Amino acid sequence: MEIKIMKNILDRNQNKANEVRSLLAANKVVMVNIISSPGAGKTTLLEHTLEELSSKFRTGVIEGDITTDRDARRLQRFNIPIVVINTEGGCHLDSHSISKVLDSFSLEELDVIFVENVGNLICPSQFDLGETFKLAVVSTAEGDDKPGKYPMLFREARAVLLNKIDLIPYTNFNSASFISDLRNINATVPLFEISCTRGDGMKEWFGWISDQIVI
C-alpha cells in the first residue's frame, strides 16, 4: 500500500513538473535546481555566482528552507526577485510548490531562476521540479564517499561542484576515490573543483553556467 501511495505522489509531482517545464520553456527561462547537503556551500556559491552574472543575465531565486529566511536575506543585496518556500519540516521542494510561487515572478523579465533546494542529498534528487537541470554541490568536509552513497543525484546532475578544496589538507578527503566513484556513476558529467572562499576554480564555473543560460 505504501509503495502505491508513493507512486501516486510521484506521478502527480511529475505531471505538475511537466507543466512547470513547459511554462519556463515558453518564457525562455532556465531553472537550475541546486542540491546539496546542509553546509556544503550552496548559498555562498549563489552569492558569488550572482555577483558575476547579475550584470549579464536577469536572475531570480527560489529559496527552499525548513523554517527561516536567513539564506534569502543574504541575497537581498543583489536587488533581484527572491521567493522563500518554507517546507515546515519537509525535506525537499516539489513541483507543486514551485508552480505556486512562479506567479510571484515576471517570467518574461527573467533569464534564469536558481532554486536552492532544502539541504538533503536524497529526497530532492527524487522530485522533479520542472527544472532545466540539476546541479550537485558537495564539499570536501563531508567526505569522499558521497557519489557512491547517493548515486541518483550524481547520475542526473548536469554538473558537479566539489567545494571547499582549500580544506583538503585538513581532512582525510581522498580526491582520487571521489573522482573514481563519480566517473563510475557518470563518466561525462563536468566536475568543477572549487573554493568559494578562496576563489579556486570559480572562473571556469562562471563560464560554464553562463553557457547554460543562453537558450
C-alpha positions in Angstrom: 0.0 0.0 0.0 2.8 2.5 0.9 4.5 1.8 -2.4 1.3 2.6 -4.3 0.9 5.9 -2.4 4.4 7.0 -3.1 3.9 6.1 -6.8 0.8 8.3 -6.9 2.6 11.2 -5.2 5.5 10.9 -7.7 3.0 10.7 -10.6 1.2 13.8 -9.5 4.5 15.6 -9.0 5.7 14.6 -12.4 2.6 15.9 -14.1 3.0 19.3 -12.5 6.8 19.3 -13.2 6.0 18.8 -16.9 3.6 21.9 -16.7 6.3 23.9 -15.0 8.9 23.0 -17.5 6.6 23.9 -20.4 5.9 27.3 -18.8 9.5 28.1 -18.3 10.4 27.0 -21.9 7.6 29.2 -23.3 9.2 32.2 -21.5 12.8 31.1 -22.3 13.7 30.8 -18.6 16.4 28.4 -17.4 15.7 27.0 -14.0 18.7 25.4 -12.0 17.9 23.1 -9.1 20.8 23.2 -6.7 21.0 20.2 -4.5 23.5 19.6 -1.6 23.8 18.5 2.0 23.4 21.3 4.6 26.6 23.3 4.9 28.1 22.3 1.5 28.1 26.0 0.4 25.0 26.5 -1.7 24.3 30.0 -0.6 27.9 31.1 -0.7 28.1 29.7 -4.2 24.9 31.6 -5.2 26.4 34.8 -3.7 29.5 34.6 -5.9 27.5 33.4 -8.9 25.1 36.3 -8.7 27.9 38.8 -8.3 29.3 37.5 -11.6 26.1 37.0 -13.5 23.9 39.9 -12.4 25.3 42.2 -15.0 24.8 39.7 -17.8 21.5 37.9 -17.0 18.2 38.7 -15.4 18.1 36.4 -12.4 15.6 35.3 -9.8 15.9 32.9 -6.8 13.7 30.4 -5.1 14.9 29.6 -1.6 13.8 26.3 -0.1 14.2 26.3 3.7 12.6 24.4 6.5 11.7 27.3 8.7 13.7 30.5 8.2 14.6 33.1 5.5 18.2 33.5 6.5 19.7 32.4 3.2 17.3 34.6 1.3 18.3 37.6 3.4 22.0 37.0 2.4 20.9 37.5 -1.2 18.8 40.6 -0.8 21.8 42.9 -1.6 21.5 41.8 -5.3 18.1 43.5 -5.7 16.6 40.6 -7.5 13.3 38.8 -7.1 13.5 36.2 -4.3 10.8 33.9 -3.0 11.2 31.7 0.0 9.3 28.4 0.4 9.2 27.2 4.0 8.6 23.5 3.9 7.8 23.4 7.7 9.7 20.2 8.2 9.6 18.8 4.7 12.9 17.5 3.4 12.5 18.7 -0.2 10.7 21.0 -2.6 8.2 19.6 -5.1 6.8 20.8 -8.4 3.5 21.9 -6.8 5.3 24.4 -4.5 7.4 25.7 -7.4 4.3 26.1 -9.6 2.6 28.2 -6.9 5.5 30.6 -6.5 6.2 31.1 -10.2 3.3 33.6 -10.2 5.4 35.8 -8.0 7.9 36.3 -10.8 7.5 38.2 -14.1 8.9 35.3 -16.1 9.1 37.4 -19.3 11.6 39.6 -17.5 13.9 36.7 -16.4 16.6 34.6 -18.0 17.4 32.2 -15.1 15.9 31.1 -11.8 18.2 29.5 -9.3 16.4 27.1 -6.9 18.3 26.5 -3.6 16.7 23.2 -2.5 16.4 22.0 1.1 19.8 20.7 2.3 19.5 16.9 1.6 21.1 14.6 -0.9 18.2 12.0 -1.1 14.7 13.4 -1.4 15.4 16.4 -3.6 17.0 14.1 -6.1 13.8 12.1 -6.4 11.4 15.0 -7.1 11.5 16.7 -10.4 10.6 20.4 -10.0 10.3 21.1 -13.7 13.9 22.4 -13.7 16.1 22.7 -16.7 18.8 20.7 -14.9 20.0 19.7 -11.5 23.3 20.9 -10.1 25.1 18.7 -7.4 27.2 20.6 -4.8 29.3 18.7 -2.3 32.1 19.7 -0.1 35.4 18.1 0.9 34.4 18.4 4.6 31.6 15.9 4.0 33.9 13.1 3.0 34.7 11.5 -0.4 32.0 8.8 -0.4 29.0 10.9 -1.5 28.8 9.7 -5.2 28.8 6.1 -4.1 26.3 6.6 -1.3 23.9 8.9 -3.2 24.2 7.9 -6.9 20.9 9.2 -8.2 21.9 12.8 -7.8 25.3 12.3 -9.5 23.7 10.3 -12.3 21.2 13.0 -13.1 23.2 16.2 -12.4 24.3 18.2 -15.4 27.4 19.3 -13.4 29.0 18.6 -10.1 30.8 21.1 -7.9 33.2 19.9 -5.3 33.5 22.9 -2.9 36.0 23.7 -0.1 39.0 22.2 -1.8 41.1 24.6 0.3 40.2 22.3 3.3 41.6 19.1 1.8 45.0 19.4 3.7 43.0 19.4 6.9 40.7 16.5 6.2 41.0 12.8 5.1 39.3 13.6 1.8 40.6 11.3 -1.0 40.2 13.1 -4.3 41.1 10.1 -6.4 38.4 8.0 -4.6 35.8 10.7 -5.1 36.5 11.1 -8.8 36.7 7.3 -9.4 33.2 6.8 -7.8 31.8 9.8 -9.7 33.1 8.5 -13.0 31.7 5.0 -12.4 28.3 6.6 -12.0 28.5 9.4 -14.6 31.6 9.2 -16.9 31.0 12.5 -18.6 29.5 15.0 -16.1 31.5 18.2 -15.8 33.3 18.4 -12.4 34.3 21.8 -11.0 36.8 21.6 -8.1 36.3 25.0 -6.4 36.7 27.0 -3.3 34.1 29.7 -2.9 36.1 31.4 -0.1 39.5 31.4 -1.9 38.2 31.6 -5.4 39.8 28.5 -6.9 38.0 27.2 -10.0 35.3 29.9 -10.0 36.3 31.4 -13.3 35.7 28.0 -15.0 32.4 27.6 -13.2 31.2 31.1 -14.2 32.0 30.4 -17.8 30.1 27.1 -17.8 27.0 28.3 -16.1 26.8 31.3 -18.4 26.9 29.0 -21.4 23.9 27.0 -19.9 21.7 30.1 -19.5 21.9 31.2 -23.1 19.0 29.4 -24.8 
